[in-house]
Amino acid sequence: MRRRLQTRYQPILIGVGILIIVFAGYFLFDSSVSEQGEFIEADAPIPLDQIEDRVEDGMHVTTGLLDGEGLHLVIAHCTACHSAQLITQNRADKAGWKKMIRWMQETQNLWELGTQEEIILDYLATYYAPEDPKGAANFRRVPLQDIEWYELRD
């Protein structure tokens, strides 16, 4: 009799156990919940009072961005959606950065930056400008030049 009860309730107990594991995993590993249990909205900037201000050797320790006027606005607006590495690996003049911002607004749901946009653009154009001032704007690196191309054959 006891064995029949164990067999009868075993699928129910297994199902309940799986649900508990799924819910525990969701709440333990959900990236949209902060350590304090508050939901983080991806389409809103990080509040400035939550950004660590530690700068060493001219670089913001948490993000790796160069220290300068507008740094906190760039952190608040840009790193709310992507890593700061996406900023540091790109280079552009002011027009190029503005073009990237417009693309993010049109295709990635970036919000309007309002009066802060000019400060953000100045920061990006100052600290992440093209390394080659001879028209390399909008490129991550200087375009290849004087290449001798050859035809690949099977």
C-alpha positions in Angstrom: 0.0 0.0 0.0 2.8 2.4 0.9 4.6 1.7 -2.3 1.5 2.4 -4.3 1.2 5.9 -2.7 4.9 6.6 -3.4 4.4 5.7 -7.1 1.2 7.6 -7.3 2.6 10.9 -6.0 6.1 10.6 -7.4 5.3 12.5 -10.7 3.6 15.3 -8.8 6.6 15.6 -6.4 9.0 15.7 -9.3 7.0 18.4 -11.1 6.9 20.5 -8.0 10.6 20.1 -7.5 11.3 21.2 -11.1 9.1 24.3 -10.7 11.0 25.2 -7.5 14.3 24.9 -9.3 13.0 27.0 -12.2 11.7 29.8 -10.0 14.8 29.8 -7.8 17.0 30.1 -11.0 14.9 32.9 -12.3 15.1 35.0 -9.2 18.8 34.2 -8.5 20.1 34.8 -12.0 17.6 37.4 -13.5 19.8 40.2 -14.8 16.9 42.7 -14.7 16.9 42.7 -10.9 19.5 44.6 -8.9 21.2 43.3 -5.7 18.6 45.3 -3.7 15.8 43.5 -5.4 14.7 46.5 -7.5 14.0 46.1 -11.2 16.5 47.8 -13.5 14.8 49.4 -16.6 17.0 49.0 -19.7 15.4 52.0 -21.4 16.3 54.5 -18.6 19.7 55.9 -17.7 21.5 54.8 -14.6 20.9 57.4 -11.8 24.1 59.5 -11.3 24.1 58.8 -7.6 24.6 55.1 -8.3 27.8 55.6 -10.4 31.1 55.0 -8.6 33.3 58.1 -9.0 36.7 56.5 -8.5 39.2 57.6 -11.1 42.8 56.4 -11.2 45.5 57.6 -13.7 42.9 59.6 -15.6 40.6 56.6 -16.2 37.3 55.7 -14.6 37.9 52.5 -12.7 34.6 50.8 -13.2 34.1 51.5 -16.9 37.6 52.1 -18.3 36.5 55.4 -19.9 38.8 58.4 -19.8 38.1 61.0 -17.2 36.8 64.3 -18.4 33.8 66.7 -18.5 30.7 64.7 -19.5 32.0 61.3 -18.3 29.1 60.8 -15.9 26.5 61.5 -18.6 28.2 59.1 -21.0 28.2 56.4 -18.3 24.6 57.1 -17.4 23.2 57.1 -20.9 25.5 54.8 -22.8 26.3 52.0 -20.3 22.6 51.6 -19.4 22.3 49.6 -22.6 25.8 48.4 -23.6 29.3 47.9 -22.2 31.7 50.8 -22.1 34.0 48.7 -24.3 31.7 49.5 -27.2 32.6 53.1 -26.8 36.4 52.6 -26.3 36.7 50.4 -29.4 35.1 53.1 -31.7 36.6 56.3 -32.9 34.8 59.2 -34.6 34.6 62.9 -34.8 31.6 64.8 -33.4 29.6 64.2 -36.6 30.4 60.5 -36.5 29.3 60.1 -32.9 26.1 62.0 -33.6 25.5 59.7 -36.5 25.9 56.7 -34.2 23.6 58.2 -31.6 20.9 58.8 -34.3 21.3 55.2 -35.5 20.8 54.0 -31.9 17.8 56.2 -31.5 16.2 55.0 -34.7 17.0 51.3 -34.4 17.9 50.5 -30.8 15.3 52.5 -28.8 17.8 55.0 -27.4 15.9 57.8 -25.8 16.2 61.5 -26.6 19.3 63.0 -24.9 18.0 66.6 -24.9 20.4 69.2 -23.8 22.8 66.6 -22.5 23.5 65.4 -26.1 25.9 68.2 -26.8 27.9 67.5 -23.6 28.0 63.8 -24.5 29.1 64.5 -28.1 31.9 66.9 -26.9 33.2 64.2 -24.5 33.1 61.4 -27.1 34.7 63.7 -29.8 37.4 64.8 -27.4 38.4 61.5 -25.8 37.5 59.0 -28.6 38.3 61.0 -31.7 39.9 59.3 -34.7 43.6 58.6 -34.2 44.4 59.8 -37.7 43.2 63.4 -38.2 43.3 63.0 -42.0 39.7 62.1 -42.5 39.4 58.8 -40.6 36.1 59.8 -39.1 33.5 57.1 -38.6 36.1 54.3 -38.8 37.3 52.2 -35.9 40.8 52.3 -37.5 42.5 54.1 -40.3 41.3 52.6 -43.6 43.8 50.4 -45.5 45.7 52.1 -48.2 48.1 51.0 -51.0 46.9 47.4 -51.0 48.0 45.2 -53.8 45.0 42.9 -54.3 45.2 39.5 -56.0 42.6 37.1 -57.3 41.9 34.0 -55.4 41.7 30.8 -57.5 40.3 27.5 -56.7 
